[in-house]
Amino acid sequence: EPTHLPDYVKAKPNPGSWPVYTGPGPDYYRVGNATLGGGTIRVYGREGGWVLIGYGLSNGGYRIGYVTADAIPASVQPPTLRLVRVPKSNVATSVFVDDPIVSKNRELSVRFEGGGHPFTLLGFLSTNWAYVEVDNFQGSGKPARGFIGRKNLGI
């Protein structure tokens, strides 16, 4: 049974420049040169040596992705993410985004026209957003994680 992502805690990342991936590690799709370089972040949870975070962008946008646990202060102990892997297909045209928080300046926003596209349901962010994984994202050969409307999965 899919669960909601844990509530976030706010933190300041460790100094440095940290690559951000859509999933836990470099085997996942990376949007451009997505990098965390400071500011205040939202820390959601941990998956292995990777931590799911949300962070603001200089253009006013927002992104949710994964950084190595080394980017997170030792004083912050994120819970382990309790994700499921439930095969689903969308039932209507769906927009897949890495930012369900702030709708402007989305760095990643891909339309899946019509229904029948396979997704793996991982959990929920809210009553409106499902957290999903897509294989071979945009022909990259890598999976990507992001969010689509729950109603587009028929749930």
C-alpha positions in Angstrom: 0.0 0.0 0.0 1.6 3.3 -1.1 2.3 5.8 1.7 3.0 9.5 1.7 6.5 10.8 1.7 7.6 11.8 5.2 7.2 15.3 6.4 10.2 17.4 5.6 12.6 19.1 8.0 14.4 22.3 7.0 18.2 22.3 7.0 21.2 24.0 5.5 23.3 21.7 3.3 27.0 21.2 3.9 29.2 23.6 2.0 30.0 22.6 -1.5 28.4 21.9 -4.9 26.3 18.7 -4.9 24.9 17.1 -8.0 21.1 16.5 -7.9 19.6 13.4 -9.6 15.9 12.6 -10.0 16.5 9.3 -8.2 19.0 7.9 -5.7 22.3 8.1 -7.5 24.0 8.8 -10.9 22.3 5.8 -12.5 19.2 8.1 -12.6 18.4 10.9 -14.9 19.9 14.3 -14.0 18.1 17.5 -15.3 20.8 19.5 -17.0 23.6 20.2 -14.5 21.2 20.2 -11.5 23.3 21.2 -8.5 22.7 22.1 -4.9 24.9 24.9 -3.7 23.4 26.3 -0.6 20.3 27.9 0.8 17.7 26.2 2.9 16.5 22.8 1.8 13.7 20.5 2.7 14.9 17.0 3.7 12.3 14.3 3.2 14.0 11.0 3.7 16.9 8.6 2.9 17.3 5.8 0.5 20.6 4.1 1.0 23.4 6.7 0.8 21.1 9.2 -0.9 18.7 11.8 0.5 15.5 13.1 -1.1 15.4 16.9 -0.8 13.5 19.9 -2.1 15.4 23.1 -2.9 14.7 26.5 -4.5 16.4 27.6 -7.7 17.9 31.0 -8.5 15.1 31.6 -11.1 12.4 31.2 -8.5 11.6 27.6 -9.4 11.8 24.6 -7.1 12.9 21.0 -7.5 12.7 17.8 -5.6 15.6 15.3 -6.1 18.4 13.3 -4.5 21.8 14.3 -3.2 24.4 12.2 -1.6 24.0 11.9 2.1 27.3 13.7 2.5 25.5 16.9 1.5 23.3 16.7 4.6 24.6 17.9 8.1 25.2 15.0 10.5 22.8 16.6 12.9 19.9 15.9 10.4 18.9 12.2 10.5 16.2 11.7 7.8 13.9 8.7 8.0 14.2 5.9 5.6 11.8 6.3 2.7 9.2 3.7 2.6 8.5 3.4 -1.1 6.6 0.7 -2.9 6.9 -0.4 -6.5 3.4 -0.8 -8.0 3.1 -0.9 -11.8 0.5 1.5 -13.1 -0.4 3.1 -16.4 -1.8 6.6 -16.8 -5.4 6.9 -17.8 -5.2 10.4 -19.4 -2.6 12.8 -20.7 -0.3 13.5 -17.8 2.4 16.0 -17.0 5.5 14.6 -15.3 7.3 17.2 -13.2 10.2 17.4 -10.6 8.4 20.3 -9.0 4.9 19.8 -7.6 5.4 22.7 -5.2 5.9 25.8 -7.3 4.3 25.8 -10.7 6.4 28.4 -12.4 9.8 27.9 -13.9 9.6 24.1 -13.9 13.0 22.7 -15.0 11.5 19.3 -15.8 8.0 19.1 -17.3 7.2 16.4 -19.8 3.8 15.6 -21.2 2.8 12.0 -21.7 0.0 12.3 -24.4 -3.0 10.0 -23.9 -3.2 7.1 -21.6 -1.4 3.7 -21.4 2.1 4.9 -20.6 3.8 2.7 -17.9 4.8 4.3 -14.6 5.9 2.7 -11.3 4.0 4.2 -8.4 6.4 4.8 -5.5 4.2 6.7 -3.0 2.3 10.0 -2.6 3.4 13.5 -1.9 -0.1 14.9 -1.2 -3.7 14.2 -1.9 -3.1 15.4 -5.5 0.4 14.2 -6.4 1.8 10.7 -7.0 5.5 10.0 -6.8 6.5 7.8 -9.7 9.4 6.4 -11.7 9.6 6.2 -15.5 12.1 3.9 -17.3 14.4 5.1 -20.1 13.3 8.7 -19.5 13.2 10.6 -22.8 15.4 8.0 -24.4 18.3 8.7 -22.0 18.6 5.0 -21.0 18.1 6.1 -17.4 15.1 6.0 -15.2 13.7 9.3 -13.7 11.6 9.9 -10.7 9.0 12.7 -10.4 5.4 13.5 -9.8 2.2 13.2 -11.8 -1.4 14.0 -10.7 -3.0 11.1 -8.9 -6.1 11.4 -10.9 -4.0 10.7 -14.0 -3.2 7.3 -12.6 -6.9 6.7 -11.8 -6.2 6.7 -8.0 
